[in-house]
Amino acid sequence: MSDVPDLSSDEEHFEEEEWQEMETSNTSVTCLFCSNILASIEEAIGHCEAEHGFNLNTLKLKHNMECYSYIKLINYIKTHKPTAEEIMKADASLWADEQYLKPIDNDEWLMYDFDSLTDKPSSPKTYHANVENGLVTLSQTHFTELQRTIQTLSEQLKESQLHLQMAREDISTMQNSMKTIVEGGKSHSNGDNNGTTIVNCVSNLPLEDDEGYFNTYAHFGIHYDMLSDKVRTESYRDAILNNTETLKDKVVLDLGCGTGILSMFSATAGAKKVYALDQSEVIYHAMDIIRENNLHNVIKTVKGRLENTKLDEKVDIIVSEWMGYFLLFEGMLDSVIYARDNYLKPGGLLLPNKCNISLVANGDVDTHKKLIEFWSDVYGYKMNCMKSEVVREASIDIVGSKHILSQSCVVKEIDINTCTTDVMDFTSEFKLPITRDGTLTSLVGYFDTFFDLPNKVSFSTGPHTTSTHWKQTVFYFRDCKEVKAGDVIEGTIICSRQKTDVRALTVQIAIFGKTHKYILS
């Protein structure tokens, strides 16, 4: 037995040396989709991903692939020569047939350990650089990845610089506002006999006292309500995109831009430059949205209240969705007037350029009972004193057209080209011809908006049309009144800006020998 040579040990030694030689031998790998030759399978995989969009990890996850599927894939590609895009877009495994298990040739692609790929959608990439005599040599894949990283970091730096500039502008605005207060900035306001300061328009209101208004527009919900209001948004879209000759090569100011939808409409219509201005925090999202839609070369975002901001130039067109409940609530029309007087070129255009306010009679008895008569018996207790407080607050609600009892009456017409900040104060007589018998429970206020352009556009917020996020403004009476078809209800409406809140309204309605007072705040 001892004379018999131990061949097993030589065999094992041979196999081990042969395997080590195979691992350390210099190999080259040809790209699956072009003639490039790479130094290793790892570099070839990286090259295919960077240059051709061919991602093995994505395919593994998409088609639940394992080692045999990978072999079939490689042989399929070598047999049919598809493009990387065709492989990546395939909904099913084009290489599923068993015939593709037979290798086309014996190369490094078939030797790759496919099961070593991570199951995660993305994983960190590792590249190796060769250093010799002080010189660093990068692979093409590594160089491409570095270029992408530099581009991404450059974009992030540019965006951070924009945010920093906006923050600086905010600080400057606050400093100017504080200086105004310290130096007696109340000189532009009126004072009553008690020494109380009365601010008569938004431009005279210190910015720090106005932040609460802008903070209401920093929330997602309000922008969702506005954008999903098709009557509102599609009217602006049609006014702008159906009048591209009017906007072509013009400079536009989008006042109170919000998410920037009107700015993007204007840019799409051919505007040369658009200033998207807003004081609320949503402007930062607008910046991202505009960049996401590749319109940042046309649209310049500006954070600030217009009255405390300086634009680089005057504009040809001012577009703004400024309307509030009962049209005038929130007082944003003050800012439109300020923009018109300070930044609109002579002969410039305002969008929209006309609006009006109307009243109509309402006979919704069930809602009146729910809101008003509810207080007559609350779990067995009388709370009638609450009725006066309830009716004092104008309600914002959708009024069904089936409850309308009269024709409507326009009580205020506004030409945005010529109106002043006194527009919120008006008195108007009204007559409402009753069209059917019913119980008068309230008057309903609404507004219409007009874009006087070559291709005219208008919309209404009345109860006879599709409802909008403005709904209608309902002025309830404590006591109902029976009316009959053919009657004509006459009265007077007095609207005025609240002395203690520049953006709020007080409305008085004189009807049936009584005066009813309401607030919108």
TARA-V544682 format. One record per run of one state. SS is the DSSP state (A for helix, B for strand, O for the rest). FROM is the first residue (numbers start at 0). TO is the last residue. If there is no record, write none. Layout:
ss=SS from=FROM to=TO
ss=SS from=FROM to=TO
This chain:
ss=O from=0 to=5
ss=A from=6 to=23
ss=O from=24 to=27
ss=B from=28 to=29
ss=O from=30 to=35
ss=B from=36 to=37
ss=O from=38 to=39
ss=A from=40 to=51
ss=O from=52 to=54
ss=A from=55 to=62
ss=O from=63 to=65
ss=A from=66 to=79
ss=O from=80 to=82
ss=A from=83 to=88
ss=O from=89 to=96
ss=A from=97 to=100
ss=O from=101 to=106
ss=A from=107 to=110
ss=O from=111 to=112
ss=A from=113 to=115
ss=O from=116 to=128
ss=B from=129 to=131
ss=O from=132 to=133
ss=B from=134 to=136
ss=O from=137 to=138
ss=A from=139 to=181
ss=O from=182 to=183
ss=A from=184 to=187
ss=O from=188 to=188
ss=B from=189 to=190
ss=O from=191 to=195
ss=B from=196 to=197
ss=O from=198 to=200
ss=A from=201 to=203
ss=O from=204 to=205
ss=A from=206 to=214
ss=O from=215 to=218
ss=A from=219 to=226
ss=O from=227 to=228
ss=A from=229 to=240
ss=O from=241 to=242
ss=A from=243 to=246
ss=O from=247 to=249
ss=B from=250 to=254
ss=O from=255 to=259
ss=A from=260 to=267
ss=O from=268 to=271
ss=B from=272 to=277
ss=O from=278 to=280
ss=A from=281 to=291
ss=O from=292 to=297
ss=B from=298 to=302
ss=O from=303 to=304
ss=A from=305 to=307
ss=O from=308 to=313
ss=B from=314 to=319
ss=O from=320 to=322
ss=B from=323 to=323
ss=O from=324 to=325
ss=B from=326 to=326
ss=O from=327 to=331
ss=A from=332 to=342
ss=B from=343 to=350
ss=O from=351 to=352
ss=B from=353 to=361
ss=O from=362 to=363
ss=A from=364 to=370
ss=O from=371 to=371
ss=A from=372 to=375
ss=O from=376 to=376
ss=B from=377 to=377
ss=O from=378 to=379
ss=B from=380 to=380
ss=O from=381 to=383
ss=A from=384 to=391
ss=B from=392 to=392
ss=O from=393 to=393
ss=B from=394 to=396
ss=O from=397 to=399
ss=A from=400 to=402
ss=B from=403 to=403
ss=O from=404 to=404
ss=B from=405 to=405
ss=O from=406 to=407
ss=B from=408 to=414
ss=O from=415 to=419
ss=A from=420 to=423
ss=O from=424 to=424
ss=B from=425 to=433
ss=O from=434 to=436
ss=B from=437 to=450
ss=O from=451 to=455
ss=B from=456 to=459
ss=O from=460 to=470
ss=B from=471 to=482
ss=O from=483 to=486
ss=B from=487 to=496
ss=O from=497 to=503
ss=B from=504 to=510
ss=O from=511 to=512
ss=B from=513 to=519
ss=O from=520 to=520
